[in-house]
Amino acid sequence: MATQQTRREFLENSMFAAAAAVAGSAMLPQFQPTVRAAGANERIGMAVIGTRGRGGEHISEWVKHYPECEITAICDIDDGVLGKSVERIEKASGKKPEGYRDIRKLLEDKSVDAVSIATPNHWHSLAAIWAIQAGKDVYVEKPVSHNVSEGRRVVEAARKHEKICQTGTQCRSMQGTIDAIEFIKAGKIGEVKLARGLCYKPRGSIGPKGNYEVPAGIDYDLWSGPAPVKPLTRKQFHYDWHWQWDYGNGDLGNQGIHQMDIARWGLGVDTLGQGVLSYGGRLSYEDAGETANTQVNIHDYGDKTLVFEVRGLKTSDYKGANVGVIFHGSAGYVVLTSYTGGAAFDLDGKMTTKFSGNGDHFGNFLKAVRSRKQTDLAADILEGHLSSALCHLGNISYRLGKQMSVPAAKEALSGNKVKDEAVQTFDRVTQHLSDNKVDLDQTQLQFGAMLSLAPGGETFRGQGSEQANTMLTRDYRAPFVVPATKDL
Ligand SMILES: NC(=O)c1ccc[n+]([C@@H]2O[C@H](COP(=O)([O-])OP(=O)(O)OC[C@H]3O[C@@H](n4cnc5c(N)ncnc54)[C@H](O)[C@@H]3O)[C@@H](O)[C@H]2O)c1
């Protein structure tokens, strides 16, 4: 028989609940989890963290979804950017959001049900985990991590706290891409053993390495967060962090992650594979950037291979694609040339099917926030983690590499018994470098370590694994530390 709760019992129960919440949060002293869950008709309180380039687009996307959601707060460590973003939202919606500089303060805001994160990469996982611990659902930009281990922590946190966590790989919501992947998986181009991701996106020098002043209005300590606080060596403060290892992951983890994700999706592989090898260089100019502007990754999946090419110098396309993915099947091939589509061809190169169509990745997130079903997400965090991790593996191999002459690198590649396809890719890359007037007689390539992965796992084994395994994580700068699994 149901008993009527007295006011006193209610208060006592509430006090126990509050005490339990405090005890539970002892490991995470900074957050009291938000208890409010968005009901079917309730407006979802959104917050955008990092509001400049992509974060500005997040703002536009959430505003499009009013009144289903409302941006109640935003956060940026750059006062100038923060002020402009607050103003923009007020103008667009008639309501001024709360502006925060420190993500930890924003996460205490009870009006916020969910956050979307568009900070630089080195903040993504920690911000996502803190938000999840604070009881928020999360939309986190790609790559979801700056290293393999922290990406896995986000997946674990989302599962443990039963939070919705979407990856910002919007191609996963695009009808043209979805149709193409279904076409491939239905066997319409036969057996697919090779996927080739392309990030052919010419980018120039970012200027000489120097001692630059952090612009006024920026909280550099907060910007650095989990990374060491180092003197600023690049001219442009924002965006160009992509090309410095402490914060970014090169174009592989910038543009490339979208195509890496599609390539892995179409191949139907949901592990990190058996091994990885990467080679390339930052060629043709010297600047403050550190990441490769020319890079090939070969991910070995046993009977399948994923080859990923980054070209940051001027280039022509490959089979009609610059930024795209090519799936090679036994009965034809599919070329995806944009986020929203592409076409299928038979083995003679005759087009057989076209794929096109847009989608609403942000709307998909809001839908899942309401349904509370992770399976409603187009790009659940696990997918984001696996694809981001592939980029990190490539960069680990690359960074552990040795400088080698072009003939020595080719010899090493052939000696490693990688598939013919990889050797052909090498020849195309050297041709491309020569077209860009890179002197191949004088140039050393960075030839990466051939690394093996523990079966089904996310660690290296065998030769070179000791050093490589240390690169699966980073030294975090307290208090910006990604928690261990037991502390999530
Ligand atoms: N999905 C896509 O198509 C897409 C497109 C572009 C960028 N992105 C991703 O979005 C992210 C941001 O890229 P961007 O080009 O806008 O970079 P950006 O450097 O121009 O902007 C980052 C913003 O984050 C702010 N910021 C930094 N640390 C912060 C912190 N701790 N708390 C709050 N704000 C902080 C900065 O002040 C800046 O305003 C990147 O990770 C990038 O990979 C995704």
The ligand as an SDF file (V2000), in Angstrom:
LIG
                    3D

 44 48  0  0  0  0  0  0  0  0999 V2000
   32.7020   19.7640  -37.3740 N   0  0  0  0  0  0  0  0  0  0  0  0
   33.2830   20.6250  -38.1720 C   0  0  0  0  0  0  0  0  0  0  0  0
   33.0150   20.6730  -39.3720 O   0  0  0  0  0  0  0  0  0  0  0  0
   34.2840   21.5970  -37.6190 C   0  0  0  0  0  0  0  0  0  0  0  0
   34.6540   22.7080  -38.3750 C   0  0  0  0  0  0  0  0  0  0  0  0
   35.6050   23.5770  -37.8440 C   0  0  0  0  0  0  0  0  0  0  0  0
   36.1670   23.3120  -36.6030 C   0  0  0  0  0  0  0  0  0  0  0  0
   35.7990   22.2190  -35.8990 N   0  0  0  0  0  0  0  0  0  0  0  0
   36.4020   21.9310  -34.5690 C   0  0  0  0  0  0  0  0  0  0  0  0
   35.9990   22.9410  -33.6840 O   0  0  0  0  0  0  0  0  0  0  0  0
   37.0340   23.2270  -32.7500 C   0  0  0  0  0  0  0  0  0  0  0  0
   37.2800   24.7300  -32.7170 C   0  0  0  0  0  0  0  0  0  0  0  0
   37.8090   25.1310  -33.9440 O   0  0  0  0  0  0  0  0  0  0  0  0
   37.9190   26.6760  -34.3250 P   0  0  0  0  0  0  0  0  0  0  0  0
   38.3800   26.7300  -35.7040 O   0  0  0  0  0  0  0  0  0  0  0  0
   36.6530   27.3500  -33.9500 O   0  0  0  0  0  0  0  0  0  0  0  0
   39.1000   27.1440  -33.3360 O   0  0  0  0  0  0  0  0  0  0  0  0
   39.4120   28.6150  -32.8140 P   0  0  0  0  0  0  0  0  0  0  0  0
   40.7690   28.5690  -32.2290 O   0  0  0  0  0  0  0  0  0  0  0  0
   39.1290   29.6050  -33.8710 O   0  0  0  0  0  0  0  0  0  0  0  0
   38.3170   28.8590  -31.6640 O   0  0  0  0  0  0  0  0  0  0  0  0
   38.3590   28.1990  -30.4370 C   0  0  0  0  0  0  0  0  0  0  0  0
   37.6270   29.0500  -29.4140 C   0  0  0  0  0  0  0  0  0  0  0  0
   37.6460   28.3400  -28.1610 O   0  0  0  0  0  0  0  0  0  0  0  0
   37.9880   29.2600  -27.1240 C   0  0  0  0  0  0  0  0  0  0  0  0
   38.5570   28.4870  -26.0180 N   0  0  0  0  0  0  0  0  0  0  0  0
   39.7840   27.9310  -25.9010 C   0  0  0  0  0  0  0  0  0  0  0  0
   39.9050   27.2800  -24.7380 N   0  0  0  0  0  0  0  0  0  0  0  0
   38.7240   27.4330  -24.0980 C   0  0  0  0  0  0  0  0  0  0  0  0
   38.2380   26.9900  -22.8440 C   0  0  0  0  0  0  0  0  0  0  0  0
   38.9830   26.2630  -22.0130 N   0  0  0  0  0  0  0  0  0  0  0  0
   36.9810   27.3390  -22.4750 N   0  0  0  0  0  0  0  0  0  0  0  0
   36.2120   28.0910  -23.3070 C   0  0  0  0  0  0  0  0  0  0  0  0
   36.6240   28.5460  -24.5150 N   0  0  0  0  0  0  0  0  0  0  0  0
   37.8640   28.2040  -24.9010 C   0  0  0  0  0  0  0  0  0  0  0  0
   38.9610   30.2020  -27.7810 C   0  0  0  0  0  0  0  0  0  0  0  0
   39.1030   31.4090  -27.0730 O   0  0  0  0  0  0  0  0  0  0  0  0
   38.3000   30.3950  -29.1540 C   0  0  0  0  0  0  0  0  0  0  0  0
   37.3360   31.4130  -29.0840 O   0  0  0  0  0  0  0  0  0  0  0  0
   38.2310   22.4210  -33.2010 C   0  0  0  0  0  0  0  0  0  0  0  0
   38.4040   21.3220  -32.3570 O   0  0  0  0  0  0  0  0  0  0  0  0
   37.9120   21.9750  -34.5950 C   0  0  0  0  0  0  0  0  0  0  0  0
   38.4580   20.7120  -34.8910 O   0  0  0  0  0  0  0  0  0  0  0  0
   34.8550   21.3700  -36.3790 C   0  0  0  0  0  0  0  0  0  0  0  0
  1  2  1  0
  2  3  2  0
  2  4  1  0
  4  5  1  0
  4 44  2  0
  5  6  2  0
  6  7  1  0
  7  8  2  0
  8  9  1  0
  8 44  1  0
  9 10  1  0
  9 42  1  0
 10 11  1  0
 11 12  1  0
 11 40  1  0
 12 13  1  0
 13 14  1  0
 14 15  2  0
 14 16  1  0
 14 17  1  0
 17 18  1  0
 18 19  2  0
 18 20  1  0
 18 21  1  0
 21 22  1  0
 22 23  1  0
 23 24  1  0
 23 38  1  0
 24 25  1  0
 25 26  1  0
 25 36  1  0
 26 27  1  0
 26 35  1  0
 27 28  2  0
 28 29  1  0
 29 30  1  0
 29 35  2  0
 30 31  1  0
 30 32  2  0
 32 33  1  0
 33 34  2  0
 34 35  1  0
 36 37  1  0
 36 38  1  0
 38 39  1  0
 40 41  1  0
 40 42  1  0
 42 43  1  0
M  CHG  2   8   1  16  -1
M  END
$$$$
